[in-house]
Amino acid sequence: MNIQKLMKEAQKAQRQMAEAQERLASMQIEGSAGGGLVTVTATGDGTVSKVRIDPGAIDPDDVTLLEDLVTAAIGDAQRKAKELQESELGSAVGGLGSMPGLF
């Protein structure tokens, strides 16, 4: 095994990973619950940046429902962010899988 080639490939993968992480931080995804009554915007790295609550979702007599909707919308946004991460980061390091001894 050529150690120099291995090091170059690792450095290339590291650069690609950093670029993918930068792209993820700038991407926006949206999760929702209750048919859109609660919408959460997050970055591709999973950071929640905005929560929008439709006034129709606010019932002072049922705060638990609103809490559940917010939790579900955040979960939806985070699930979508994870799928995006797997896609972006998987393609960034895809070439390393073919290098014997690394994976």
C-alpha positions in Angstrom: 0.0 0.0 0.0 1.4 3.4 -1.0 1.2 5.5 2.2 1.6 8.8 0.2 -1.4 7.9 -1.9 -3.4 7.0 1.2 -2.5 10.3 2.9 -3.5 12.3 -0.2 -6.8 10.5 -0.4 -7.4 11.1 3.3 -6.7 14.8 2.9 -9.0 15.0 -0.1 -11.8 13.3 1.9 -11.2 15.7 4.8 -11.6 18.7 2.5 -14.7 17.2 0.9 -16.2 16.5 4.4 -15.5 20.1 5.4 -17.2 21.4 2.2 -20.2 19.2 2.8 -20.5 20.4 6.4 -20.4 24.0 5.2 -23.1 23.3 2.6 -25.3 21.6 5.3 -25.0 24.6 7.6 -26.3 26.8 4.8 -29.2 24.6 3.7 -32.7 25.0 5.1 -35.2 22.3 5.6 -38.7 22.4 7.0 -40.5 20.1 9.4 -44.2 20.3 10.3 -46.9 18.8 12.3 -50.7 19.1 12.6 -51.2 19.6 8.9 -48.9 22.7 9.0 -50.2 24.2 12.2 -46.6 24.1 13.5 -43.7 24.5 11.2 -40.0 24.3 12.1 -37.2 25.5 9.9 -33.7 24.0 10.5 -30.4 24.0 8.9 -29.0 20.9 7.2 -26.9 20.3 10.2 -30.0 20.1 12.4 -29.9 23.5 14.1 -33.5 24.8 14.6 -33.6 28.4 13.3 -37.3 29.2 13.3 -40.6 28.0 14.7 -43.9 29.1 13.3 -47.2 28.4 15.1 -50.5 29.1 13.4 -52.8 30.9 15.8 -55.4 28.1 15.2 -53.1 25.7 17.1 -53.3 27.8 20.2 -55.9 26.6 22.7 -55.3 27.8 26.2 -57.3 24.9 27.5 -55.0 22.3 25.7 -51.4 23.4 26.0 -50.3 19.8 25.8 -51.5 19.5 22.3 -49.4 22.5 21.2 -46.4 21.1 23.0 -46.9 17.8 21.2 -47.2 19.6 17.8 -44.0 21.6 18.4 -42.1 18.4 19.5 -43.4 16.5 16.4 -42.4 19.3 14.1 -38.9 19.5 15.5 -38.6 15.8 15.2 -39.7 16.0 11.6 -37.2 18.7 10.8 -34.4 16.8 12.5 -35.2 13.6 10.7 -35.1 15.4 7.4 -31.8 17.1 8.4 -30.3 13.6 9.2 -31.4 12.3 5.8 -29.7 15.3 4.2 -26.6 14.8 6.3 -26.3 11.2 5.3 -26.7 12.1 1.6 -24.2 15.0 1.7 -21.6 13.4 3.9 -21.9 10.0 2.4 -21.0 11.4 -1.0 -18.1 13.3 0.5 -16.4 10.2 1.8 -17.7 7.7 -0.7 -14.3 7.2 -2.3 -12.6 6.1 0.9 -14.7 3.0 1.1 -12.8 1.5 -1.8 -9.4 2.0 0.0 -8.4 -1.3 1.7 -7.9 -1.2 5.5 -9.8 2.0 6.1 -13.4 0.6 6.5 
